[in-house]
Amino acid sequence: MNFEEILPRLKAGEKVIRGNWGGAELYVKLVPAETLDGETMNPYFVINVRGEGYTMFTPTVCDLLAEDWKIVE
């Protein structure tokens, strides 16, 4: 799948990963917009990495153009 195909799935709450990532990356997910202390936080991506927990994820150009995205069950 390409990024255009997985983006709606991310928005629906599903978790995704690149097929050629063979390391500790478990999945990417979208954290939806929320209100915190009366202010709106914009949505953002996080990646879950084995042994490290969550960290912010910003897709690279290579990620956006990749054809190896898949849904994590």
PyMOL commands that set and color helices and strands:
alter all, ss='L'
color gray80, all
select helices_A, chain A and resi 3-11+61-65
alter helices_A, ss='H'
color red, helices_A
select strands_A, chain A and resi 15-18+25-31+34-36+39-41+44-49+53-57+69-72
alter strands_A, ss='S'
color yellow, strands_A
deselect
rebuild
show_as cartoon
